[in-house]
Amino acid sequence: MQVPHSFSVAGEQLWLSDARVIYWESTRSLILSDTHFGKTGHFRKAGIGVPQTVFKEDLQRLFALIQYFQPARLLVVGDFFHSTSNKEADLFARWRHDHSALQIELIRGNHDILPLGWYEQQEITLHDNIFVEGPFGFVHEWSDHLSVSNAAIYYFSGHIHPGIRLRGLGKQQMLLPCFYFGKQYAILPAFGGFTGLASLQRVKGDQVFVIGHKQLIAL
């Protein structure tokens, strides 16, 4: 992992990591989105041979980030789990037991449909729409009406798995995940290793950090 990149929003010190998370220093919070835990299990159940190692590697990466940043809590901006319960939910429950001191807050995404009792058992605090703390709001899917309702808040969102297409000489091109910072909101990269990418067109003045091979590149 590259040394995290220092970045400031609304007077708050943030640290951007090429491991697809943000550390919010003043609240000791690790911010991430779209882990989609359990997705590989659903593909295997449907007869598609996706190895469970993908899920285990995501959990191990999260463990390494917790060891590095030493956060007091996780702020998950939606789609923590992909769908209904499967064996990977049980594996996560064991992982959670080993990290019981870590506070977890989840802003529910469209894939977060596990029973409420399951989240309670894992000591995960749910927020159905928007979670606001200090100058920041956290919402799974950004919508323009949010800036109208409260223009003073800077929002962090996920959902679309943002990517930026880089073009080289000739016809070479690559679509890479990114952090996207607009004037009123940011879009976080999908944390999960088994997710697609949506190609974004950068708006002039917006700041983009592309995630390459174990490095963060500011455009």
Secondary structure, DSSP 8 states (H G I E B T S, - for coil): ----EEEEETTEEEEEETTTEEEEGGGTEEEEB---BTHHHHHHHTT----THHHHHHHHHHHHHHHHH--SEEEE-S-SB-SS--HHHHHHHHHHHHTTTSEEEEE--TT--S-HHHHHHTTEEEESSEEEETTEEEESS--THHHHH-TT-EEEE-SS-EEEEEE-STT-EEEEEEEEE-SSEEE--B--SS---EE----TT-EEEEE-SS-EEE-
